[in-house]
Amino acid sequence: MNCLDCHPHTTPAVAVCGRCGAGLCAEHLVESEDHLTFTAVINREVQVSPSVRHLRCSRCAAAERAQAMRKAA
């Protein structure tokens, strides 16, 4: 599989976007951390450690940031 964002060049993909499934090279990969949680006794939300990888293409990462900003407002 080749990187979708490098098209028409044939750069091998090193990861896949977790949202849209596009193949991504190391240059176009957006990696961040995601903190999983679970609900403990008395509905208390607790973070699970360690954090997990969150792999996205630049387009999906930008859309998720915009969505988060809209929710925060």
Steps between C-alpha positions, in 0.01 A plus 500: 500500500621851420440834673183664369631852566819438298304408186607487214834396656529149639614548859439188711244540779617436857156542663129521428272786610278371779201697369501487118740211436740690274856368476752749640876545481694622805498858365118521471413308817351699791559310824357604835405338829153392599412429862259216552274503805279265693221566747592399854278467804258792555518605133853637532688515167859374528773529234671182388879512482692494270334710232433354155618621161259706295602483130331734251562651158531879496145548368335284770721653773393851395132398496528347849670815635221715351237272654669519842517881481131520410407273793712709739329823395 
